[in-house]
Amino acid sequence: MASTWVATGTSARGDRLLRMEASPNYRDGQFRNALPMVEPKIFKTIAEYVRGASNTTPKQPLPVLPRAATDFAGPPASGLRTTWLGHSTTLVEIDGSRLLLDPVWAPRSSPMSWAGPRRFFEPPLALEDLPELDAVLISHDHFDHLDMEAVRRLSDRGNAFIVPLGVGAHLEYWGVPGNKITELDWWDEAQVGSLTVTATPARHFSGRSLVMADRNSTLWTGFAIAGTVHRLYYSGDTGMFDGFPEIGHRLGPFDAALVEVGAYNHMWADFHLGPEQAVAAARQVGAGLLIPVHWGTFELALHAWTEPVERLIVAAQPKALPLAIPRPGESVDIAAPPSLVRWWPDLPWRTAEEDPIVSSGLAQTQ
């Protein structure tokens, strides 16, 4: 029980809290979205979860590609390579630097070892086999993006962390030295060697308390990563909002975009993009290639676990947006992305017409 309590983290104090309070995105003790979200109706949500859904978890082992440290001994030929390790956890190699996004190695998306959504597969790369990193980027403090034990082990390796405002309090509480933490507000920049990392606006929420007492007490963000040659965008968790064109105008275009596509529901359509809006967001930021993340690893919604990419393929085709859908552990070299291979099983899924995911407050998303 003690470890569960520690895993929920702590609140910001002192200078960290003063910087949060100075943010234009912080009002009345909470961070706010530029476009407010419509909250799901709690009793309707509970009723749908009680009814349940089919095919929300795999019935057979997935074709994971095991990776070893030697696989990353040399730089990518193109200068930009991403390796999907599950959910949103991605190793990014860009213009001579290495970044790790939202590292989660825990067996469950939960502060508890005995309850909560369980991983569909073991991590393809052992944490101790990660190559040397230049920084670890964390988009927000939800359990499927911020894993206490992974943070502690990465800190033991001497890694630096770039996080949104307030999240540094959790990291310091878990033993990360303060001089290894950089906190960013939206549009703030951090230099990582020759890279410029910019925190980009997103439409989401935060909190680690099991009763959500700390909701929105820390910021959520995406990241734009600019190297000497290449640019990469990572959406973090976000619903659709009108800020994607500005991200593309100020920081793009991007060679590729890692965009969340899963864990959506019509009841919380402002919390996550869903596949069709993921395509729209990728096009609005100016992505040359869309690589889906935030799917295929944890049961976090009531859609079939394969549905996000099935719908993604349908949505991307008429827009002529190139896709790369890697297996867990598979790398995508931007100069020669892998062919689209359906490595997942053929299961029933709902189409966009049958279950539209459309965020509120917008006239259109295409």
C-alpha positions, 0 to 999 in steps of 0.5 A: 500500500505504501508503494501505491501511495508513493506512486501517485506522486506529490503536489508542487510547492515553492518555486515550482508552484510559483512558476505554474501560477505564472502560466497563462494556462493556469487559473484558480488552482488548475491548468486549463485547456484553451478549448474547454472539454465536455465531461462524460456523464458518470452514470452513463459511463458506468452503465456502458462499462458494466455492459462491456464490449467484445475483443477489447484484449487480444486472445492470442500472443502478439507478434512482438519483435524482440530487440537488443542493445546491439540493434541500436549500436549505430545511427539510422541511415536516414538520420531519423528512426522511431522504435515503438515499444508499446502504447506511447513509449517510443525510442526516437533517434534523430540527427545524432541524438536519442530521446525516449518518449513516455517510458512505461515498462510497468506490467499494469497501467496503474499504481498497483501491481495487482489491479488495473489494465494489464499489458498485452505483451512484454516490453520488446526491449529491456529497460537496461538494454536501452541505448544511451539517451540524451533526454527522456520526454514525458507528456503528462502524468497519467499512469499509462505515460508516467511509470514511477519505477521506469523513471527511477531506473532511468534516473539511476542511469543519469538521464535528464527529463523534460516534462510539463509544468508541475510534473517535476514534483513527482520526479523529485519526490521519486528521487530524480535530482532537481538539476536533471529536470526541465519543466516547460509550459506550452511553446517553451523550448529546451535544448538537447544537444543540437535538438530543440524540443518545444512543448506544444499545446494539447487538449487533455487533463492530468492527475494521478490520485485514485479519486482525482483530487489532483485533477489538472494540477499539472500540465499536459503537452505534446512535443515538437522535436527539431534537429539539424535536418529532421523534425518530428511531432509527438501529440501526447494525449489530446482531443481535437482542438484548433491549435494544430494548424498553429503548431504546424505553422510555427514548428513544422512541417514534420517528417513524421508525427507520432499521434495517439489513435486509441482509448477513445469513446463518444462519451469522452470525445474531447479527451482523445482524438480517435483515428479520423481526427488523428488523420486530421491533426497529422495533416494540420501539423504538416506531417509527411508520415503518420505513426500511430501510438497510444493503442494496442498495449492496454485495455483503456476503452470499450472499442475492439483493440484492433479498431484504432488502426483499422479505422486509421487506414480507412481514414488516411487513404482518401487523404493520401496520408502515408502510414507506418503501423509498426509491430511492437518493437519494430523500427520505422526509418523515415527514409524507408518506412516498412510496408503496411502489413496487417500483423494484428488479427481480423476482428469485428470493429465499428466504423466511423459511421457506426461510432463517430468520435467528434470533439466538441467546440469545432466546426470541422476537423478535416 
